[in-house]
Amino acid sequence: MNRLIHIGFGNIVNTGKIIAIVSPESAPVKRMVQKAKESGMAIDATQGRKTKSVLVMENSQVVLSALLPETIAGRAQADLGADGAEEEAGDGE
């Protein structure tokens, strides 16, 4: 089941559509973000803050976030843990 996670400043993404969460520091990621901006496939969710993570989505869009990749990944993992708990509870019935 797809869930939504908060990526900062009231912005939310569908966890089921995330392919990768990466740091924006490397040259290949910078090129990917620049190409996405040029083609209109970038979504800036930083609210003017420094970009600290780049979410690569299934549809080739990139989402820029001011939260660290570890923070977003932790939220996604916590969300996956909640899914597993619900499934296990449902199996007993």
C-alpha positions as CSV (number, residue, x, y, z in Angstrom):
1,M,0.0,0.0,0.0
2,N,1.3,3.5,-0.9
3,R,1.8,5.9,1.9
4,L,2.6,9.6,2.1
5,I,5.6,11.0,4.0
6,H,6.5,14.5,5.0
7,I,9.6,15.9,3.3
8,G,9.6,19.3,5.0
9,F,7.7,22.6,5.1
10,G,4.3,20.9,4.6
11,N,5.3,19.0,1.5
12,I,4.4,15.4,1.1
13,V,5.4,12.6,-1.3
14,N,4.1,9.1,-2.1
15,T,6.6,6.6,-0.8
16,G,5.5,4.1,-3.4
17,K,6.8,6.3,-6.2
18,I,10.3,6.9,-4.7
19,I,13.2,5.1,-6.5
20,A,16.1,6.8,-4.6
21,I,16.9,9.4,-2.0
22,V,20.3,10.9,-2.7
23,S,22.6,13.7,-1.6
24,P,22.8,16.6,-4.0
25,E,26.6,17.0,-3.6
26,S,27.9,14.8,-6.4
27,A,28.4,16.0,-10.0
28,P,26.1,13.3,-11.5
29,V,23.3,14.3,-9.2
30,K,23.8,18.0,-9.9
31,R,23.6,17.3,-13.7
32,M,20.5,15.2,-13.2
33,V,18.8,18.0,-11.2
34,Q,19.9,20.6,-13.8
35,K,18.4,18.5,-16.6
36,A,15.2,18.0,-14.6
37,K,14.9,21.8,-14.0
38,E,15.5,22.5,-17.7
39,S,12.8,20.0,-18.8
40,G,10.3,21.0,-16.1
41,M,10.6,17.7,-14.3
42,A,12.0,19.1,-11.0
43,I,9.8,19.9,-8.0
44,D,11.4,22.3,-5.6
45,A,10.1,21.6,-2.1
46,T,12.9,23.4,-0.3
47,Q,11.0,26.7,0.4
48,G,14.1,28.6,-0.5
49,R,16.4,26.7,1.8
50,K,19.5,24.8,0.8
51,T,18.8,21.5,-1.0
52,K,20.0,18.6,1.2
53,S,18.4,15.7,-0.6
54,V,17.1,14.7,-4.0
55,L,14.2,12.2,-4.3
56,V,14.2,10.4,-7.7
57,M,10.7,9.4,-8.5
58,E,9.3,6.6,-10.8
59,N,8.1,9.1,-13.5
60,S,11.6,10.6,-13.9
61,Q,10.7,13.6,-11.8
62,V,13.1,14.8,-9.1
63,V,11.9,16.3,-5.9
64,L,14.3,18.7,-4.0
65,S,14.0,18.7,-0.2
66,A,15.7,20.7,2.5
67,L,15.7,17.6,4.8
68,L,18.7,15.3,5.0
69,P,18.4,12.0,3.1
70,E,18.8,10.1,6.4
71,T,15.8,11.9,7.8
72,I,13.5,11.2,4.8
73,A,14.8,7.5,4.6
74,G,14.1,7.1,8.4
75,R,10.5,8.4,7.9
76,A,10.0,6.0,4.9
77,Q,11.4,3.1,7.0
78,A,9.2,3.9,9.9
79,D,6.3,4.0,7.5
80,L,7.2,0.5,6.2
81,G,7.4,-0.8,9.7
82,A,3.9,0.5,10.4
83,D,2.7,-1.4,7.3
84,G,4.3,-4.6,8.5
85,A,2.7,-4.3,11.9
86,E,-0.8,-3.8,10.3
87,E,-0.3,-6.8,8.1
88,E,0.8,-9.0,11.0
89,A,-2.2,-7.9,13.1
90,G,-4.5,-8.6,10.1
91,D,-3.1,-12.2,9.7
92,G,-4.3,-13.3,13.2
93,E,-7.9,-12.6,12.4
